[in-house]
Amino acid sequence: SRYMNCSNIVFVAAFALLDVAQRRHPAMAVNSFNVHRLFTAAVFLATKFLEDDVYTNRYYGQIAGVRSVHEMNALELQMLALLGWNVNISPRKLRYYSRHLRLAARAALMEQ
């Protein structure tokens, strides 16, 4: 969040968007080859949806290591299509995903 200048809830919303995309397209593979790009696009969309001040696609692409602004634009469009052009996440769903992520993180820490 330091380079993105966004609140932590953006990352919760990004996780929620990825979950929605996966549920809408169960055959969509999320793996080590594409998770970075999917998460980048989800964070970018969540930032645009939740934050008042956002940077340009070029800036977010540079942070994420995306080669060009055209590629970043394409990622954004692809994620929007996967989401059915709906990035709205209700406060109730944000609380649900936030709680889920906290529990998962706590469980992971206890396993160490």
C-alpha positions in Angstrom: 0.0 0.0 0.0 3.0 2.3 0.4 3.6 2.8 -3.4 -0.1 2.5 -4.3 -1.1 5.1 -1.7 -4.3 3.2 -0.9 -6.0 1.8 2.2 -5.7 -1.8 3.3 -9.3 -2.5 2.4 -8.3 -2.2 -1.2 -6.4 -5.5 -0.9 -9.4 -7.1 0.7 -11.5 -5.9 -2.2 -9.0 -7.2 -4.7 -9.2 -10.6 -3.1 -13.0 -10.4 -3.3 -12.9 -9.4 -7.0 -10.6 -12.4 -7.7 -13.0 -14.7 -5.9 -15.9 -13.3 -7.9 -14.0 -13.8 -11.1 -13.1 -17.3 -10.2 -16.7 -18.1 -9.3 -18.0 -16.6 -12.5 -15.4 -18.6 -14.5 -14.7 -21.8 -12.7 -12.5 -23.1 -15.5 -10.2 -20.1 -15.1 -6.9 -21.3 -13.9 -5.1 -19.2 -11.3 -1.6 -20.4 -11.0 2.0 -19.2 -10.5 2.1 -18.0 -14.1 -0.8 -15.6 -14.0 -1.6 -14.8 -10.3 0.6 -11.7 -10.4 -1.2 -10.2 -13.3 -4.7 -11.2 -12.0 -3.9 -9.7 -8.6 -2.4 -6.5 -10.2 -5.6 -6.0 -12.2 -7.8 -6.7 -9.2 -5.9 -4.2 -7.0 -6.0 -1.6 -9.7 -9.8 -1.9 -10.1 -10.4 -2.0 -6.4 -8.3 1.2 -6.0 -10.3 2.9 -8.7 -13.5 1.8 -7.1 -12.7 2.6 -3.4 -10.2 5.4 -3.4 -10.7 9.1 -4.2 -7.2 9.7 -5.4 -5.8 7.3 -7.9 -2.7 7.3 -10.2 -2.5 6.5 -13.9 -2.5 3.1 -15.4 1.1 3.7 -16.4 2.1 4.3 -12.8 0.4 1.2 -11.5 1.9 -0.8 -14.3 5.4 0.4 -13.3 4.8 -0.7 -9.7 3.6 -4.1 -10.8 6.3 -4.6 -13.4 3.8 -4.6 -16.4 5.8 -3.6 -19.5 3.5 -1.0 -21.0 0.5 1.1 -20.4 -1.2 -0.8 -23.3 -0.7 -4.1 -21.5 -2.0 -2.5 -18.2 -5.1 -1.3 -20.1 -5.6 -4.8 -21.5 -5.3 -6.3 -18.1 -7.9 -3.9 -16.7 -10.3 -4.7 -19.6 -9.8 -8.4 -19.2 -10.5 -8.3 -15.5 -13.6 -6.1 -16.0 -14.9 -8.7 -18.6 -14.3 -11.5 -16.1 -16.3 -9.6 -13.5 -19.1 -8.9 -15.9 -18.2 -5.2 -15.7 -19.3 -5.1 -12.1 -16.7 -4.1 -9.5 -19.3 -3.2 -6.8 -18.6 -5.0 -3.5 -21.0 -4.4 -0.6 -19.7 -3.4 2.8 -21.1 -6.7 4.1 -19.0 -8.7 1.6 -16.0 -6.6 2.4 -16.4 -7.5 6.1 -16.9 -11.2 5.2 -13.7 -11.3 3.1 -11.7 -9.3 5.6 -12.7 -11.7 8.4 -11.9 -14.7 6.1 -8.5 -13.3 5.3 -7.7 -12.5 9.0 -8.6 -16.1 10.0 -6.6 -17.6 7.2 -3.6 -15.4 8.1 -3.9 -16.4 11.8 -4.1 -20.1 10.9 -1.0 -19.8 8.7 0.9 -18.1 11.5 0.0 -20.8 14.0 1.2 -23.5 11.6 4.7 -22.0 11.5 
